[in-house]
Amino acid sequence: MLRSLFLSLCLSVSAVTTFAQSDLFGPSENRNVRHGVLLNINGGYDVPAGDMGKRFDNSWRLGPAVMYKTKSNWLMGGRFDFIMGRNVNEDSLMVNIRDKYETGKRNLYEFINNSDQRIGVPVYERGYAVGLTLGKIFSHSKDHPDNGFVEMTTVGFMQHKINIYDKDRTVEPLNGGLKKGYDRLTNGLYVGQYVGYVYFAQNKLVNFSLGIDCMVGFTRGRRDYLYDVMRPDNANRLDVLIGIRGGWYLPIFSRKSEDLVFE
C-alpha cells in the first residue's frame, strides 16, 4: 500500500509540474520572480490533541517534499512525513500478557519470555503521512519577490500505530503476527494547514521556511479485535497534531533560456 501511495504522489507531482510550467495561475507582475522545482526537507515538533492526545505524547515529524513554484508565487506538489514519538499513554496495552510484578517503568513493558526470564519490551509511536499540497507566497518586497509569508494546504492520508519492539522475538504471545492484536493501527484522510515565512537568499545558499503547522486526521481504528481489552477497534477518531515546522529548500530555478539549473 505504501508503495502505491509513493507512486501516486510521484505521478501527481510530475503532472502538476508539467502544467505549472505554463503558469496556470496567471503571470507575475514582477519579472524577477523565479520559478522552478523545489526539493525540500522538513522537520517539526508536534503536540497531539483530540483522540491522538489521549494515546501519545509530543512527537516529531520529518520528511521530504517536492514542489513547483510558479512565476506568480504559487506552490504545488507533494510531501511525505514520518511520525515518531517516544511516550505511549495506553494503560490497558498488553495488560493480559504482561508480568504482573513488573516495575512500571514508562514505555517499557515487562514479560516472562520463552526462557522464563523477565525482559523489558519498549513501545513507541510510529506513523506516516503523505499528501498533496497547494499554497502561495505573499511577497512583501519588490526587491525580493520570492520571499514572504506563505500559506499552504495539504490533503492526504495518515497512519499511526504503537510499535512494540520485541526485537529478539522471545515473548511468545507477541509472535506470529499476534502484535496486530495490540498495536492500535489507525489510519484515514487528513487535512493540513501551514502558515509561516519563506526565504530564498540572493546568494543562492540559504533557502528555508519556518512556521506553524496543523494536521487534522479523520481516522479510524483498523484492527478487527484487540486481545487486551477484548473488543473490536473500529471506532472513528479525530487525530490532531499542532506544532512548529521548519524546512530547507534546494531550488532548481529556470533561467530565461528555460534550461533548468541548480541554484
N, C-alpha and C positions, 0 to 999 in steps of 0.2 A: 504493500500500500504506500509506504514511504517513497519507494522508487517511482511510483506513478505520480505522486504529488510533485516530486522534483522535476519529472519530465513535463508535467503540465505547466509548472512555473517557468521553466526554460522556454517552452514554446510561446507562452503568453508574453514574456519579456521580449522575445525576438519579434513577435508580431507588433507589439507596441512600439518598439524601436524603429521598425520599418516605416510605420505610418507616421510616427512623430517627426521623422526627418523632413516631412513637408510642413511641419509646424501647424498641427491641427487646430491649435487654439489661437491662431492669429499672429501677425508679425509683431515684433517688439518695436517700441518707439525709440529705443536706444540700440544703435547698431553695434555697440561694443559688448552687448550681452553675448556670452559664449554658450555654445550648445554642444551636446555630445553625450557619451556614455559615462556614467559614474559608477565605479566599483567602490563598495562601501563595506566597512566592518563596524558593527555596532555593539555596544555593551550597555547594560543598565542594571540598576539595583531597585527591586520592587518590594512594595508592601502589599500583601494579599488582603482582599476584602470579600464580602459575600460568603458563599459556601467554601471557597478556597481558603479564606482566612480561618475557618474552623478546623481545617485539616493541616495546613502548613504555616510555617513562619516565613520571615523575609527570604527572598530568593534573588538569584541572578539570571539575567538573560544575555546571551551572547550569540552573534551570528552574522552572516554576510547578507548583503543586498546588492542588487543590480538595478540601476535606474537610468532613464534617459531624461536629460534636461533640455527643454526646447528654448528657442530664441525668445519666447515670451515668459520664461522662467517657470514653466510648468514642469513638474516632476512626475514620472510614472515608471512603474517597474514591479519588482517582487522582492520579498525578503524571507529569510529563514532564521528562526531563533531557537537555540537550545535553552531550556528552562532547568535550572539547577538550584536545589535548596538542601539544607542540611537537617533541619529540625522538622519532625513529624509529630502532630498532636492528636493521633488517633489512639485513644486509650484502650479500645477494645481490640486493637490489632493483634492477631495471633494469640489471643488470651487462652484459647482452648489447647494450645500445644506448648506454651512457654513453661519454663521451670517455675513452679510456684514459690521457690525460695530465691528467686533472682534478686539481685542487689538494687535494681531500679535505676540504673544509670540511663540518662536520657539518650534516646535513639540507639541504644544498644540492648537488644533483647536476648535473654539467656535461655538456652535449651540444653537438654541432655542429648548428646549426639549418639551416633551408632556405636561408639566405644564406651558408652556410659560415662562420658566426661561432660562437665558443664562448659559450654562455649558461648561466646557473645557474637551475635549477628547484627551488624549495623543496618539501618534503614535510611534511605534518602528520598528526597523529592526529585523526580526526573520527568522531563517532558519536552515538547517542542511546539512551535507554532509556525505555520507557513501561510503567506498571504500575498495579495496584490495591492499595490499602493498607488495612490494618486494624491498629488499635493501641489503647492505653489509657493514660490519665494516672493515675498513682498519687499522689493528693494526700497531703500531709503536714501540712496545716493546715486546721482548720475555718473559720478566718477568711478563708482564701484557697483555696477548694476547687478552683479551676480550675488552680492551679499545682502542679507536682510533677514527679517523674520519669516519663518516657514511654518506652514500648517499642512499636515499630511493625514490622510485617512487610509486605513488598511482593512480589508475584508479577507477572511481566510479560515483556516482550520487549526484547532489547537488540541493537544492531547497531553495528559499528565497521569502519573501513577506513583505508587510507593515502590521504590526499588529495594528489594530485600536481598542483601548482598551476602549470601551463603556461598562464598567462592569455592570452598572445598567440597560442597555438597555432602556434608556429613550429618545433616539433620533430615532424617527420613521423611517426616511429614511435609517437607518442602521440595522433595524430589519428584521427578516425573511429571512436571507441569502443574503440580499442586500449588505452586506460588500464585497462580492465577486466581485461586480462591481467596487470596488475601491482599492482592496488590492495589485494589480500588481503581482499576483502569477507568479513565474518564476521558471523553472527547466530544467535540462538536464545533459548531461555527463560532467565530468571534468577530468583533468589530473593534478596531483600534484607532486612537486619535493621538497625534503627536503635535505639540506646539513648542517651537524653540527658535533658535537663531542659527543660521548657516553662514560660514565664512570661507571664501576662496581667495587665497593670497595672490597678489600680482606676481610674486616671485615664484609661484607655482609649487611651493614646497609645503605650505601649511593650509590644509583644507579640512574643516571639521564642522560638526554641528553639536549643539547641546540644548536640551530642553526637557519637557515633562511629557511622559508617555502614559497612556491609559488603555488597558485592554479589557474588554468585557466579553466573556465567553458564555454562550448559551449551550451548555453541555449536558451530558447525561452519563450516568454510570453504565458500564458496558459488560459487567460480569453477571452471568446467569445466577450464580449463587456464591455467597460469602460464607466460608466454613466457620469462622469465629463467631459471627453474630447470627448465623443460620437463617438467612433471608436473601432474596434477590437484591442485586444492586443495579436498579434501572430507573432511579428517580431523576427527574430534571433538576439541573443545578444552574446557579448563576455564579460564575467564577470570574473574579476581578483582580487585576494586577495594576497598581499605580506606582510609578517610580520616576527616577531621574535617568535619562538616557543620553549617551553621547556616541558620536561616530566619527570615523576618519575616512576621508574620500581620496580615491585615486581617479582623477578626471581624465577622460580621453576626449578632449575637445576638438572640434573640427576647425580647420583653418579656412581661409577664404577659398582655397583651392579645393575644399571639401575632402581633402585627404585627412584621415584620422591619424593623430599622433599623440603619444603620451606627453602630458604636460605635468 
